[in-house]
Amino acid sequence: MATITLVVKGMSCMGCVKSVKGVLEGIAGVKSVNVDLASGKTVIEYDAPIDVSVFEKAIDDAGFEVIS
């Protein structure tokens, strides 16, 4: 199992958190997603060989921005 932490910009409410969590959980191989609204930190646990650009694109498509 691999883990990556991304910082997501543009979330302002729990609805935003649900959106980010939902798009990431929809990616095949993702096992869990933990999003902290205050810091923007998004921790993704996954077991498939997934390139980070897949996560970044899903977040971008949802209307948010990965800053690190």
mmJSON file of the N, C-alpha and C atoms, coordinates in Angstrom:
{"data_MODEL":{"atom_site":{
"group_PDB":["ATOM","ATOM","ATOM","ATOM","ATOM","ATOM","ATOM","ATOM","ATOM","ATOM","ATOM","ATOM","ATOM","ATOM","ATOM","ATOM","ATOM","ATOM","ATOM","ATOM","ATOM","ATOM","ATOM","ATOM","ATOM","ATOM","ATOM","ATOM","ATOM","ATOM","ATOM","ATOM","ATOM","ATOM","ATOM","ATOM","ATOM","ATOM","ATOM","ATOM","ATOM","ATOM","ATOM","ATOM","ATOM","ATOM","ATOM","ATOM","ATOM","ATOM","ATOM","ATOM","ATOM","ATOM","ATOM","ATOM","ATOM","ATOM","ATOM","ATOM","ATOM","ATOM","ATOM","ATOM","ATOM","ATOM","ATOM","ATOM","ATOM","ATOM","ATOM","ATOM","ATOM","ATOM","ATOM","ATOM","ATOM","ATOM","ATOM","ATOM","ATOM","ATOM","ATOM","ATOM","ATOM","ATOM","ATOM","ATOM","ATOM","ATOM","ATOM","ATOM","ATOM","ATOM","ATOM","ATOM","ATOM","ATOM","ATOM","ATOM","ATOM","ATOM","ATOM","ATOM","ATOM","ATOM","ATOM","ATOM","ATOM","ATOM","ATOM","ATOM","ATOM","ATOM","ATOM","ATOM","ATOM","ATOM","ATOM","ATOM","ATOM","ATOM","ATOM","ATOM","ATOM","ATOM","ATOM","ATOM","ATOM","ATOM","ATOM","ATOM","ATOM","ATOM","ATOM","ATOM","ATOM","ATOM","ATOM","ATOM","ATOM","ATOM","ATOM","ATOM","ATOM","ATOM","ATOM","ATOM","ATOM","ATOM","ATOM","ATOM","ATOM","ATOM","ATOM","ATOM","ATOM","ATOM","ATOM","ATOM","ATOM","ATOM","ATOM","ATOM","ATOM","ATOM","ATOM","ATOM","ATOM","ATOM","ATOM","ATOM","ATOM","ATOM","ATOM","ATOM","ATOM","ATOM","ATOM","ATOM","ATOM","ATOM","ATOM","ATOM","ATOM","ATOM","ATOM","ATOM","ATOM","ATOM","ATOM","ATOM","ATOM","ATOM","ATOM","ATOM","ATOM","ATOM","ATOM","ATOM","ATOM","ATOM","ATOM","ATOM"],
"id":[1,2,3,4,5,6,7,8,9,10,11,12,13,14,15,16,17,18,19,20,21,22,23,24,25,26,27,28,29,30,31,32,33,34,35,36,37,38,39,40,41,42,43,44,45,46,47,48,49,50,51,52,53,54,55,56,57,58,59,60,61,62,63,64,65,66,67,68,69,70,71,72,73,74,75,76,77,78,79,80,81,82,83,84,85,86,87,88,89,90,91,92,93,94,95,96,97,98,99,100,101,102,103,104,105,106,107,108,109,110,111,112,113,114,115,116,117,118,119,120,121,122,123,124,125,126,127,128,129,130,131,132,133,134,135,136,137,138,139,140,141,142,143,144,145,146,147,148,149,150,151,152,153,154,155,156,157,158,159,160,161,162,163,164,165,166,167,168,169,170,171,172,173,174,175,176,177,178,179,180,181,182,183,184,185,186,187,188,189,190,191,192,193,194,195,196,197,198,199,200,201,202,203,204],
"type_symbol":["N","C","C","N","C","C","N","C","C","N","C","C","N","C","C","N","C","C","N","C","C","N","C","C","N","C","C","N","C","C","N","C","C","N","C","C","N","C","C","N","C","C","N","C","C","N","C","C","N","C","C","N","C","C","N","C","C","N","C","C","N","C","C","N","C","C","N","C","C","N","C","C","N","C","C","N","C","C","N","C","C","N","C","C","N","C","C","N","C","C","N","C","C","N","C","C","N","C","C","N","C","C","N","C","C","N","C","C","N","C","C","N","C","C","N","C","C","N","C","C","N","C","C","N","C","C","N","C","C","N","C","C","N","C","C","N","C","C","N","C","C","N","C","C","N","C","C","N","C","C","N","C","C","N","C","C","N","C","C","N","C","C","N","C","C","N","C","C","N","C","C","N","C","C","N","C","C","N","C","C","N","C","C","N","C","C","N","C","C","N","C","C","N","C","C","N","C","C","N","C","C","N","C","C"],
"label_atom_id":["N","CA","C","N","CA","C","N","CA","C","N","CA","C","N","CA","C","N","CA","C","N","CA","C","N","CA","C","N","CA","C","N","CA","C","N","CA","C","N","CA","C","N","CA","C","N","CA","C","N","CA","C","N","CA","C","N","CA","C","N","CA","C","N","CA","C","N","CA","C","N","CA","C","N","CA","C","N","CA","C","N","CA","C","N","CA","C","N","CA","C","N","CA","C","N","CA","C","N","CA","C","N","CA","C","N","CA","C","N","CA","C","N","CA","C","N","CA","C","N","CA","C","N","CA","C","N","CA","C","N","CA","C","N","CA","C","N","CA","C","N","CA","C","N","CA","C","N","CA","C","N","CA","C","N","CA","C","N","CA","C","N","CA","C","N","CA","C","N","CA","C","N","CA","C","N","CA","C","N","CA","C","N","CA","C","N","CA","C","N","CA","C","N","CA","C","N","CA","C","N","CA","C","N","CA","C","N","CA","C","N","CA","C","N","CA","C","N","CA","C","N","CA","C","N","CA","C","N","CA","C","N","CA","C","N","CA","C"],
"label_alt_id":[null,null,null,null,null,null,null,null,null,null,null,null,null,null,null,null,null,null,null,null,null,null,null,null,null,null,null,null,null,null,null,null,null,null,null,null,null,null,null,null,null,null,null,null,null,null,null,null,null,null,null,null,null,null,null,null,null,null,null,null,null,null,null,null,null,null,null,null,null,null,null,null,null,null,null,null,null,null,null,null,null,null,null,null,null,null,null,null,null,null,null,null,null,null,null,null,null,null,null,null,null,null,null,null,null,null,null,null,null,null,null,null,null,null,null,null,null,null,null,null,null,null,null,null,null,null,null,null,null,null,null,null,null,null,null,null,null,null,null,null,null,null,null,null,null,null,null,null,null,null,null,null,null,null,null,null,null,null,null,null,null,null,null,null,null,null,null,null,null,null,null,null,null,null,null,null,null,null,null,null,null,null,null,null,null,null,null,null,null,null,null,null,null,null,null,null,null,null,null,null,null,null,null,null],
"label_comp_id":["MET","MET","MET","ALA","ALA","ALA","THR","THR","THR","ILE","ILE","ILE","THR","THR","THR","LEU","LEU","LEU","VAL","VAL","VAL","VAL","VAL","VAL","LYS","LYS","LYS","GLY","GLY","GLY","MET","MET","MET","SER","SER","SER","CYS","CYS","CYS","MET","MET","MET","GLY","GLY","GLY","CYS","CYS","CYS","VAL","VAL","VAL","LYS","LYS","LYS","SER","SER","SER","VAL","VAL","VAL","LYS","LYS","LYS","GLY","GLY","GLY","VAL","VAL","VAL","LEU","LEU","LEU","GLU","GLU","GLU","GLY","GLY","GLY","ILE","ILE","ILE","ALA","ALA","ALA","GLY","GLY","GLY","VAL","VAL","VAL","LYS","LYS","LYS","SER","SER","SER","VAL","VAL","VAL","ASN","ASN","ASN","VAL","VAL","VAL","ASP","ASP","ASP","LEU","LEU","LEU","ALA","ALA","ALA","SER","SER","SER","GLY","GLY","GLY","LYS","LYS","LYS","THR","THR","THR","VAL","VAL","VAL","ILE","ILE","ILE","GLU","GLU","GLU","TYR","TYR","TYR","ASP","ASP","ASP","ALA","ALA","ALA","PRO","PRO","PRO","ILE","ILE","ILE","ASP","ASP","ASP","VAL","VAL","VAL","SER","SER","SER","VAL","VAL","VAL","PHE","PHE","PHE","GLU","GLU","GLU","LYS","LYS","LYS","ALA","ALA","ALA","ILE","ILE","ILE","ASP","ASP","ASP","ASP","ASP","ASP","ALA","ALA","ALA","GLY","GLY","GLY","PHE","PHE","PHE","GLU","GLU","GLU","VAL","VAL","VAL","ILE","ILE","ILE","SER","SER","SER"],
"label_asym_id":["A","A","A","A","A","A","A","A","A","A","A","A","A","A","A","A","A","A","A","A","A","A","A","A","A","A","A","A","A","A","A","A","A","A","A","A","A","A","A","A","A","A","A","A","A","A","A","A","A","A","A","A","A","A","A","A","A","A","A","A","A","A","A","A","A","A","A","A","A","A","A","A","A","A","A","A","A","A","A","A","A","A","A","A","A","A","A","A","A","A","A","A","A","A","A","A","A","A","A","A","A","A","A","A","A","A","A","A","A","A","A","A","A","A","A","A","A","A","A","A","A","A","A","A","A","A","A","A","A","A","A","A","A","A","A","A","A","A","A","A","A","A","A","A","A","A","A","A","A","A","A","A","A","A","A","A","A","A","A","A","A","A","A","A","A","A","A","A","A","A","A","A","A","A","A","A","A","A","A","A","A","A","A","A","A","A","A","A","A","A","A","A","A","A","A","A","A","A","A","A","A","A","A","A"],
"label_entity_id":["1","1","1","1","1","1","1","1","1","1","1","1","1","1","1","1","1","1","1","1","1","1","1","1","1","1","1","1","1","1","1","1","1","1","1","1","1","1","1","1","1","1","1","1","1","1","1","1","1","1","1","1","1","1","1","1","1","1","1","1","1","1","1","1","1","1","1","1","1","1","1","1","1","1","1","1","1","1","1","1","1","1","1","1","1","1","1","1","1","1","1","1","1","1","1","1","1","1","1","1","1","1","1","1","1","1","1","1","1","1","1","1","1","1","1","1","1","1","1","1","1","1","1","1","1","1","1","1","1","1","1","1","1","1","1","1","1","1","1","1","1","1","1","1","1","1","1","1","1","1","1","1","1","1","1","1","1","1","1","1","1","1","1","1","1","1","1","1","1","1","1","1","1","1","1","1","1","1","1","1","1","1","1","1","1","1","1","1","1","1","1","1","1","1","1","1","1","1","1","1","1","1","1","1"],
"label_seq_id":[1,1,1,2,2,2,3,3,3,4,4,4,5,5,5,6,6,6,7,7,7,8,8,8,9,9,9,10,10,10,11,11,11,12,12,12,13,13,13,14,14,14,15,15,15,16,16,16,17,17,17,18,18,18,19,19,19,20,20,20,21,21,21,22,22,22,23,23,23,24,24,24,25,25,25,26,26,26,27,27,27,28,28,28,29,29,29,30,30,30,31,31,31,32,32,32,33,33,33,34,34,34,35,35,35,36,36,36,37,37,37,38,38,38,39,39,39,40,40,40,41,41,41,42,42,42,43,43,43,44,44,44,45,45,45,46,46,46,47,47,47,48,48,48,49,49,49,50,50,50,51,51,51,52,52,52,53,53,53,54,54,54,55,55,55,56,56,56,57,57,57,58,58,58,59,59,59,60,60,60,61,61,61,62,62,62,63,63,63,64,64,64,65,65,65,66,66,66,67,67,67,68,68,68],
"pdbx_PDB_ins_code":[null,null,null,null,null,null,null,null,null,null,null,null,null,null,null,null,null,null,null,null,null,null,null,null,null,null,null,null,null,null,null,null,null,null,null,null,null,null,null,null,null,null,null,null,null,null,null,null,null,null,null,null,null,null,null,null,null,null,null,null,null,null,null,null,null,null,null,null,null,null,null,null,null,null,null,null,null,null,null,null,null,null,null,null,null,null,null,null,null,null,null,null,null,null,null,null,null,null,null,null,null,null,null,null,null,null,null,null,null,null,null,null,null,null,null,null,null,null,null,null,null,null,null,null,null,null,null,null,null,null,null,null,null,null,null,null,null,null,null,null,null,null,null,null,null,null,null,null,null,null,null,null,null,null,null,null,null,null,null,null,null,null,null,null,null,null,null,null,null,null,null,null,null,null,null,null,null,null,null,null,null,null,null,null,null,null,null,null,null,null,null,null,null,null,null,null,null,null,null,null,null,null,null,null],
"Cartn_x":[0.856,0.0,0.904,0.549,1.292,0.428,1.092,0.395,1.034,0.181,0.669,-0.139,0.524,-0.159,-0.053,-1.202,-1.269,-1.913,-1.522,-2.179,-3.085,-4.374,-5.386,-5.854,-5.836,-6.245,-7.646,-8.428,-9.735,-10.91,-10.65,-11.751,-12.166,-13.488,-13.964,-15.043,-15.499,-16.569,-16.521,-17.366,-17.403,-17.917,-18.685,-19.114,-17.917,-16.964,-15.73,-14.954,-14.871,-14.171,-14.813,-16.143,-16.857,-16.586,-16.511,-16.24,-14.858,-13.853,-12.483,-12.397,-12.965,-12.943,-13.641,-14.766,-15.543,-14.816,-14.178,-13.488,-12.28,-11.598,-10.424,-10.817,-11.89,-12.343,-12.857,-13.199,-13.674,-12.562,-11.312,-10.176,-9.879,-9.808,-9.539,-8.213,-8.228,-7.023,-6.908,-7.729,-7.691,-8.453,-7.791,-8.392,-9.017,-8.37,-8.947,-8.442,-9.269,-8.936,-9.311,-8.374,-8.63,-8.306,-9.317,-9.146,-9.337,-8.351,-8.449,-8.752,-9.921,-10.364,-9.449,-9.056,-8.269,-6.91,-6.218,-4.864,-4.852,-5.915,-5.956,-5.24,-4.65,-3.911,-4.864,-4.508,-5.303,-4.407,-4.714,-3.905,-4.644,-3.95,-4.547,-3.766,-4.468,-3.861,-4.366,-3.433,-3.808,-2.884,-3.367,-2.546,-2.223,-2.77,-2.447,-1.3,-0.556,0.496,-0.137,-0.433,-1.119,-0.146,-0.059,0.788,0.095,0.868,0.316,-0.483,-0.172,-0.901,-2.377,-2.685,-4.084,-4.858,-4.252,-4.889,-5.028,-3.96,-3.975,-5.049,-5.187,-6.198,-7.606,-7.85,-9.18,-9.546,-8.58,-8.819,-9.052,-8.245,-8.387,-9.752,-10.157,-11.453,-12.628,-12.415,-13.448,-13.5,-12.534,-12.552,-11.605,-10.661,-9.715,-8.293,-7.313,-5.94,-5.004,-4.132,-3.092,-1.912,-1.482,-0.348,0.933,0.841,2.049,1.672],
"Cartn_y":[-1.176,0.0,1.242,2.199,3.457,4.585,5.638,6.811,8.056,9.013,10.299,11.39,12.507,13.665,14.818,15.36,16.516,17.666,18.893,20.063,20.643,20.749,21.194,22.596,23.484,24.874,25.072,25.909,26.268,25.671,24.856,24.278,25.267,25.503,26.473,25.916,24.697,24.14,22.62,21.995,20.537,19.96,20.736,20.293,20.136,21.07,20.978,19.726,19.467,18.277,17.026,16.97,15.804,15.651,16.77,16.711,16.125,16.639,16.155,14.68,14.349,12.963,12.044,12.48,11.67,11.382,12.414,12.176,11.276,11.416,10.576,9.136,8.953,7.599,6.871,7.613,7.02,6.47,6.715,6.227,4.784,3.904,2.485,2.33,1.567,1.318,2.167,3.236,4.096,3.395,3.256,2.559,3.509,4.674,5.635,7.035,8.016,9.419,10.168,10.965,11.783,13.22,14.106,15.496,16.386,17.254,18.216,19.589,20.126,21.392,22.551,22.623,23.756,23.874,22.753,22.787,22.492,21.886,21.475,20.157,19.589,18.335,17.195,16.484,15.366,14.137,13.15,11.938,10.826,10.25,9.208,7.914,6.844,5.515,4.708,4.073,3.325,2.131,1.129,-0.062,-0.343,0.415,0.23,1.165,0.828,1.744,2.937,3.981,5.152,6.322,6.991,8.173,9.348,10.176,11.313,12.241,12.284,13.161,12.77,11.503,11.046,11.717,11.777,12.444,13.94,14.544,15.984,16.35,15.538,15.814,15.683,14.672,14.484,15.679,16.161,17.316,18.569,18.749,19.898,19.873,18.698,18.557,18.861,18.674,18.966,20.456,21.235,22.677,23.174,22.336,22.717,22.631,23.069,23.118,22.441,21.582,20.957,21.916,22.331,23.259,22.572,21.367,20.588,19.153],
"Cartn_z":[0.0,0.0,0.0,-0.834,-0.908,-0.361,0.1,0.622,0.024,-0.352,-0.833,-0.157,0.148,0.721,-0.263,-0.632,-1.52,-0.763,-1.078,-0.5,-1.581,-1.25,-2.201,-1.83,-2.811,-2.617,-3.196,-2.536,-3.061,-2.318,-1.303,-0.526,0.55,0.655,1.64,2.57,2.311,3.141,3.095,3.875,3.902,2.579,1.833,0.513,-0.414,-0.295,-1.087,-0.704,0.59,1.082,0.5,0.514,-0.036,-1.526,-2.245,-3.683,-3.956,-3.254,-3.439,-3.061,-1.916,-1.454,-2.446,-2.967,-3.895,-5.203,-5.785,-7.058,-6.87,-5.735,-5.489,-5.182,-4.42,-4.099,-5.339,-6.379,-7.615,-8.506,-8.139,-8.916,-8.511,-9.498,-9.227,-8.49,-7.407,-6.617,-5.375,-5.277,-4.088,-2.966,-1.819,-0.685,0.33,0.572,1.502,1.18,1.546,1.339,2.604,3.119,4.301,3.932,3.993,3.606,4.824,5.089,6.185,5.589,5.885,5.311,5.704,6.959,7.453,6.764,6.626,6.052,4.554,4.063,2.665,2.417,3.472,3.304,2.975,1.924,1.449,1.392,2.235,2.315,1.577,0.594,-0.25,-0.048,0.319,0.413,-0.768,-1.475,-2.669,-2.851,-3.601,-3.79,-5.252,-6.148,-7.567,-7.945,-8.974,-9.428,-10.148,-9.4,-9.94,-9.972,-11.099,-11.208,-10.511,-9.84,-9.094,-10.0,-11.279,-12.197,-12.307,-12.061,-12.078,-10.944,-9.759,-8.618,-8.887,-9.412,-9.677,-10.699,-11.744,-12.771,-12.198,-11.391,-10.789,-9.913,-9.128,-8.259,-9.094,-10.128,-11.034,-11.726,-12.2,-12.88,-11.938,-10.639,-9.646,-9.293,-9.833,-9.613,-8.543,-8.147,-7.103,-7.663,-6.885,-7.371,-6.392,-6.903,-6.082,-6.075,-4.872,-4.791,-4.339,-3.828,-3.486,-3.186],
"occupancy":[1.0,1.0,1.0,1.0,1.0,1.0,1.0,1.0,1.0,1.0,1.0,1.0,1.0,1.0,1.0,1.0,1.0,1.0,1.0,1.0,1.0,1.0,1.0,1.0,1.0,1.0,1.0,1.0,1.0,1.0,1.0,1.0,1.0,1.0,1.0,1.0,1.0,1.0,1.0,1.0,1.0,1.0,1.0,1.0,1.0,1.0,1.0,1.0,1.0,1.0,1.0,1.0,1.0,1.0,1.0,1.0,1.0,1.0,1.0,1.0,1.0,1.0,1.0,1.0,1.0,1.0,1.0,1.0,1.0,1.0,1.0,1.0,1.0,1.0,1.0,1.0,1.0,1.0,1.0,1.0,1.0,1.0,1.0,1.0,1.0,1.0,1.0,1.0,1.0,1.0,1.0,1.0,1.0,1.0,1.0,1.0,1.0,1.0,1.0,1.0,1.0,1.0,1.0,1.0,1.0,1.0,1.0,1.0,1.0,1.0,1.0,1.0,1.0,1.0,1.0,1.0,1.0,1.0,1.0,1.0,1.0,1.0,1.0,1.0,1.0,1.0,1.0,1.0,1.0,1.0,1.0,1.0,1.0,1.0,1.0,1.0,1.0,1.0,1.0,1.0,1.0,1.0,1.0,1.0,1.0,1.0,1.0,1.0,1.0,1.0,1.0,1.0,1.0,1.0,1.0,1.0,1.0,1.0,1.0,1.0,1.0,1.0,1.0,1.0,1.0,1.0,1.0,1.0,1.0,1.0,1.0,1.0,1.0,1.0,1.0,1.0,1.0,1.0,1.0,1.0,1.0,1.0,1.0,1.0,1.0,1.0,1.0,1.0,1.0,1.0,1.0,1.0,1.0,1.0,1.0,1.0,1.0,1.0,1.0,1.0,1.0,1.0,1.0,1.0],
"B_iso_or_equiv":[0.0,0.0,0.0,0.0,0.0,0.0,0.0,0.0,0.0,0.0,0.0,0.0,0.0,0.0,0.0,0.0,0.0,0.0,0.0,0.0,0.0,0.0,0.0,0.0,0.0,0.0,0.0,0.0,0.0,0.0,0.0,0.0,0.0,0.0,0.0,0.0,0.0,0.0,0.0,0.0,0.0,0.0,0.0,0.0,0.0,0.0,0.0,0.0,0.0,0.0,0.0,0.0,0.0,0.0,0.0,0.0,0.0,0.0,0.0,0.0,0.0,0.0,0.0,0.0,0.0,0.0,0.0,0.0,0.0,0.0,0.0,0.0,0.0,0.0,0.0,0.0,0.0,0.0,0.0,0.0,0.0,0.0,0.0,0.0,0.0,0.0,0.0,0.0,0.0,0.0,0.0,0.0,0.0,0.0,0.0,0.0,0.0,0.0,0.0,0.0,0.0,0.0,0.0,0.0,0.0,0.0,0.0,0.0,0.0,0.0,0.0,0.0,0.0,0.0,0.0,0.0,0.0,0.0,0.0,0.0,0.0,0.0,0.0,0.0,0.0,0.0,0.0,0.0,0.0,0.0,0.0,0.0,0.0,0.0,0.0,0.0,0.0,0.0,0.0,0.0,0.0,0.0,0.0,0.0,0.0,0.0,0.0,0.0,0.0,0.0,0.0,0.0,0.0,0.0,0.0,0.0,0.0,0.0,0.0,0.0,0.0,0.0,0.0,0.0,0.0,0.0,0.0,0.0,0.0,0.0,0.0,0.0,0.0,0.0,0.0,0.0,0.0,0.0,0.0,0.0,0.0,0.0,0.0,0.0,0.0,0.0,0.0,0.0,0.0,0.0,0.0,0.0,0.0,0.0,0.0,0.0,0.0,0.0,0.0,0.0,0.0,0.0,0.0,0.0],
"pdbx_formal_charge":[null,null,null,null,null,null,null,null,null,null,null,null,null,null,null,null,null,null,null,null,null,null,null,null,null,null,null,null,null,null,null,null,null,null,null,null,null,null,null,null,null,null,null,null,null,null,null,null,null,null,null,null,null,null,null,null,null,null,null,null,null,null,null,null,null,null,null,null,null,null,null,null,null,null,null,null,null,null,null,null,null,null,null,null,null,null,null,null,null,null,null,null,null,null,null,null,null,null,null,null,null,null,null,null,null,null,null,null,null,null,null,null,null,null,null,null,null,null,null,null,null,null,null,null,null,null,null,null,null,null,null,null,null,null,null,null,null,null,null,null,null,null,null,null,null,null,null,null,null,null,null,null,null,null,null,null,null,null,null,null,null,null,null,null,null,null,null,null,null,null,null,null,null,null,null,null,null,null,null,null,null,null,null,null,null,null,null,null,null,null,null,null,null,null,null,null,null,null,null,null,null,null,null,null],
"auth_seq_id":[1,1,1,2,2,2,3,3,3,4,4,4,5,5,5,6,6,6,7,7,7,8,8,8,9,9,9,10,10,10,11,11,11,12,12,12,13,13,13,14,14,14,15,15,15,16,16,16,17,17,17,18,18,18,19,19,19,20,20,20,21,21,21,22,22,22,23,23,23,24,24,24,25,25,25,26,26,26,27,27,27,28,28,28,29,29,29,30,30,30,31,31,31,32,32,32,33,33,33,34,34,34,35,35,35,36,36,36,37,37,37,38,38,38,39,39,39,40,40,40,41,41,41,42,42,42,43,43,43,44,44,44,45,45,45,46,46,46,47,47,47,48,48,48,49,49,49,50,50,50,51,51,51,52,52,52,53,53,53,54,54,54,55,55,55,56,56,56,57,57,57,58,58,58,59,59,59,60,60,60,61,61,61,62,62,62,63,63,63,64,64,64,65,65,65,66,66,66,67,67,67,68,68,68],
"auth_comp_id":["MET","MET","MET","ALA","ALA","ALA","THR","THR","THR","ILE","ILE","ILE","THR","THR","THR","LEU","LEU","LEU","VAL","VAL","VAL","VAL","VAL","VAL","LYS","LYS","LYS","GLY","GLY","GLY","MET","MET","MET","SER","SER","SER","CYS","CYS","CYS","MET","MET","MET","GLY","GLY","GLY","CYS","CYS","CYS","VAL","VAL","VAL","LYS","LYS","LYS","SER","SER","SER","VAL","VAL","VAL","LYS","LYS","LYS","GLY","GLY","GLY","VAL","VAL","VAL","LEU","LEU","LEU","GLU","GLU","GLU","GLY","GLY","GLY","ILE","ILE","ILE","ALA","ALA","ALA","GLY","GLY","GLY","VAL","VAL","VAL","LYS","LYS","LYS","SER","SER","SER","VAL","VAL","VAL","ASN","ASN","ASN","VAL","VAL","VAL","ASP","ASP","ASP","LEU","LEU","LEU","ALA","ALA","ALA","SER","SER","SER","GLY","GLY","GLY","LYS","LYS","LYS","THR","THR","THR","VAL","VAL","VAL","ILE","ILE","ILE","GLU","GLU","GLU","TYR","TYR","TYR","ASP","ASP","ASP","ALA","ALA","ALA","PRO","PRO","PRO","ILE","ILE","ILE","ASP","ASP","ASP","VAL","VAL","VAL","SER","SER","SER","VAL","VAL","VAL","PHE","PHE","PHE","GLU","GLU","GLU","LYS","LYS","LYS","ALA","ALA","ALA","ILE","ILE","ILE","ASP","ASP","ASP","ASP","ASP","ASP","ALA","ALA","ALA","GLY","GLY","GLY","PHE","PHE","PHE","GLU","GLU","GLU","VAL","VAL","VAL","ILE","ILE","ILE","SER","SER","SER"],
"auth_asym_id":["A","A","A","A","A","A","A","A","A","A","A","A","A","A","A","A","A","A","A","A","A","A","A","A","A","A","A","A","A","A","A","A","A","A","A","A","A","A","A","A","A","A","A","A","A","A","A","A","A","A","A","A","A","A","A","A","A","A","A","A","A","A","A","A","A","A","A","A","A","A","A","A","A","A","A","A","A","A","A","A","A","A","A","A","A","A","A","A","A","A","A","A","A","A","A","A","A","A","A","A","A","A","A","A","A","A","A","A","A","A","A","A","A","A","A","A","A","A","A","A","A","A","A","A","A","A","A","A","A","A","A","A","A","A","A","A","A","A","A","A","A","A","A","A","A","A","A","A","A","A","A","A","A","A","A","A","A","A","A","A","A","A","A","A","A","A","A","A","A","A","A","A","A","A","A","A","A","A","A","A","A","A","A","A","A","A","A","A","A","A","A","A","A","A","A","A","A","A","A","A","A","A","A","A"],
"auth_atom_id":["N","CA","C","N","CA","C","N","CA","C","N","CA","C","N","CA","C","N","CA","C","N","CA","C","N","CA","C","N","CA","C","N","CA","C","N","CA","C","N","CA","C","N","CA","C","N","CA","C","N","CA","C","N","CA","C","N","CA","C","N","CA","C","N","CA","C","N","CA","C","N","CA","C","N","CA","C","N","CA","C","N","CA","C","N","CA","C","N","CA","C","N","CA","C","N","CA","C","N","CA","C","N","CA","C","N","CA","C","N","CA","C","N","CA","C","N","CA","C","N","CA","C","N","CA","C","N","CA","C","N","CA","C","N","CA","C","N","CA","C","N","CA","C","N","CA","C","N","CA","C","N","CA","C","N","CA","C","N","CA","C","N","CA","C","N","CA","C","N","CA","C","N","CA","C","N","CA","C","N","CA","C","N","CA","C","N","CA","C","N","CA","C","N","CA","C","N","CA","C","N","CA","C","N","CA","C","N","CA","C","N","CA","C","N","CA","C","N","CA","C","N","CA","C","N","CA","C","N","CA","C","N","CA","C","N","CA","C"],
"pdbx_PDB_model_num":[1,1,1,1,1,1,1,1,1,1,1,1,1,1,1,1,1,1,1,1,1,1,1,1,1,1,1,1,1,1,1,1,1,1,1,1,1,1,1,1,1,1,1,1,1,1,1,1,1,1,1,1,1,1,1,1,1,1,1,1,1,1,1,1,1,1,1,1,1,1,1,1,1,1,1,1,1,1,1,1,1,1,1,1,1,1,1,1,1,1,1,1,1,1,1,1,1,1,1,1,1,1,1,1,1,1,1,1,1,1,1,1,1,1,1,1,1,1,1,1,1,1,1,1,1,1,1,1,1,1,1,1,1,1,1,1,1,1,1,1,1,1,1,1,1,1,1,1,1,1,1,1,1,1,1,1,1,1,1,1,1,1,1,1,1,1,1,1,1,1,1,1,1,1,1,1,1,1,1,1,1,1,1,1,1,1,1,1,1,1,1,1,1,1,1,1,1,1,1,1,1,1,1,1]
}}}
